[in-house]
Amino acid sequence: MTSVAPSASFQPTRLIRSIPQYVFWELEARKQAHRDAGHNLLDLGIGSPDQPVPPSVVAHLQEAAGRRELSRYPAFRGHPEFLAAASHYLTDRFGVHADPARHLMSVAGSKEGLAEIILALCEPGDVVLVPEVYYPVYVRATQLAHAEPVLVPFTENGTLDLGAIAPEKLAKARVLISNYPCNPTTTTIDLAEQTRLVEFARTNGLLLVSDLAYAELGYDGYRAPSALEVPGAMECTVELHTASKSFNMASFRVGFVAGNAQVIAALDAYRTNTGYGAASLPQIAASAAFAHYREIVPPIVAEYQTRRDALVSTFTEHGWSVTAPKATMYLWLDIPGAHDDWGWVEHCMRTYHIVVTPGLAFGEAGRGKFRISFVQPADVLADAARALVGG
Ligand SMILES: Cc1ncc(COP(=O)(O)O)c(C=O)c1O
């Protein structure tokens, strides 16, 4: 016998409904519409690495898959092997000393880590200072915490214009987010600039959250410095590192947060209420990657550099003025002609069957720009560039 249930509403909360639709979600829907119309799309939109997981990482993972203790619940802070590898990486690569017991925590990707840091630290009414062109989670997690995102403009050279922050907003600010090398603008950072950001955070009683997702993707000899290299940075800084980009392990969902012990403890307190540690097998796989980054990273970066060069030279030969980025896996370009943002993205899909990301996905200040990801071999990218310049 069936009874008629009272009509129920399973709407998301008012807060979630008040947050504007995720632009990447809209891009997905538009892609699907083109696929449904029978088009085979070349997706240069999302920054999802296409190169293989390093063979040494695969071998380590295969061996680990049979280890009995790895099927139990993971430790909250992280697997000791992973935290040791993360600590080794920070010391070897940046000269940073992080105590695995106090200064490190594994996370299920830096996107979740970023959100959890904000949710663990921010109260309603607090301000989070976010770069004006931003990776969306910075703003969305702030909104989920009932805090206020305040956008910090860029200067001409792509650094944060800290002097432009309104004093009343600065007074309420708890967190300053920085993301260099920057997605999507590709702006790089040097140690002097990291020092300026750390000093600003310290002077104003802020936590600097440095998102170093593109730590290893540097070209022409560029190597991104860590904010934690700045003397005394541990007092007011945490930094996010991920296996997603440096090691082609985006689906593994594994990274770590390093820095201030009190923030790590707050993050731990937050995470213990909502989940366990990051999954053990991805952590074990990522241990092999971070421990052997010196051998693993160079061929990955060399391939990206070849792709970057193919794109830049093709665009340049056809009259587009494009500067080769020194880091990340993107070109950040002006939308040509009279197209508006979605108009250009639709035009690329309809006419060339190529997906690019509208700059709007990174906030209003991204309007008029678009992003191309280096996620196909060089010859495919060169063909795509030839098609786009025709537009
Ligand atoms: C700037 C930035 N931060 C964080 C992330 C998230 O990376 P993860 O895969 O570690 O969550 C991305 C992914 O594109 C990114 O571009």
PDBQT file of the ligand as one rigid body, heavy atoms in Angstrom, charges set to zero:
ROOT
HETATM    1  C1  LIG A 401      44.629  28.745  -8.273  1.00  0.00    +0.000 C 
HETATM    2  C2  LIG A 401      44.108  27.386  -7.988  1.00  0.00    +0.000 A 
HETATM    3  N1  LIG A 401      44.040  26.974  -6.714  1.00  0.00    +0.000 NA
HETATM    4  C3  LIG A 401      43.566  25.763  -6.397  1.00  0.00    +0.000 A 
HETATM    5  C4  LIG A 401      43.126  24.900  -7.379  1.00  0.00    +0.000 A 
HETATM    6  C5  LIG A 401      42.542  23.587  -6.952  1.00  0.00    +0.000 C 
HETATM    7  O1  LIG A 401      43.404  22.558  -7.097  1.00  0.00    +0.000 OA
HETATM    8  P1  LIG A 401      43.157  21.153  -6.389  1.00  0.00    +0.000 P 
HETATM    9  O2  LIG A 401      43.019  20.188  -7.497  1.00  0.00    +0.000 OA
HETATM   10  O3  LIG A 401      44.341  20.924  -5.524  1.00  0.00    +0.000 OA
HETATM   11  O4  LIG A 401      41.892  21.264  -5.578  1.00  0.00    +0.000 OA
HETATM   12  C6  LIG A 401      43.177  25.284  -8.714  1.00  0.00    +0.000 A 
HETATM   13  C7  LIG A 401      42.673  24.386  -9.767  1.00  0.00    +0.000 C 
HETATM   14  O5  LIG A 401      42.549  24.709 -10.909  1.00  0.00    +0.000 OA
HETATM   15  C8  LIG A 401      43.679  26.560  -9.028  1.00  0.00    +0.000 A 
HETATM   16  O6  LIG A 401      43.755  26.988 -10.289  1.00  0.00    +0.000 OA
ENDROOT
TORSDOF 0
